[in-house]
């Protein structure tokens, strides 16, 4: 089984302006589900980068550096 990592998409495409957002039709659950899954698959590397940045910033701000634990 060969697993490929999705390429990093352009940040302008990942964070579009408000003109690209449209209100989804919540009554059509299958279309809504397909849209969410497609978005997650297409931008999975971008979401991974954002999550890694958020985790690193949170850890840096809420935990002392490891070196100070030994001093």
Secondary structure as the mmCIF struct_conf table of DSSP 4:
data_model
#
loop_
_struct_conf.conf_type_id
_struct_conf.id
_struct_conf.beg_label_comp_id
_struct_conf.beg_label_asym_id
_struct_conf.beg_label_seq_id
_struct_conf.end_label_comp_id
_struct_conf.end_label_asym_id
_struct_conf.end_label_seq_id
HELX_LH_PP_P HELX_LH_PP_P1 UNK A 5 UNK A 10
HELX_RH_AL_P HELX_RH_AL_P1 UNK A 11 UNK A 14
BEND BEND1 UNK A 15 UNK A 15
HELX_RH_3T_P HELX_RH_3T_P1 UNK A 18 UNK A 20
TURN_TY1_P TURN_TY1_P1 UNK A 26 UNK A 27
HELX_RH_AL_P HELX_RH_AL_P2 UNK A 29 UNK A 42
TURN_TY1_P TURN_TY1_P2 UNK A 43 UNK A 43
HELX_RH_AL_P HELX_RH_AL_P3 UNK A 44 UNK A 62
BEND BEND2 UNK A 63 UNK A 63
HELX_RH_AL_P HELX_RH_AL_P4 UNK A 66 UNK A 69
TURN_TY1_P TURN_TY1_P3 UNK A 70 UNK A 70
#
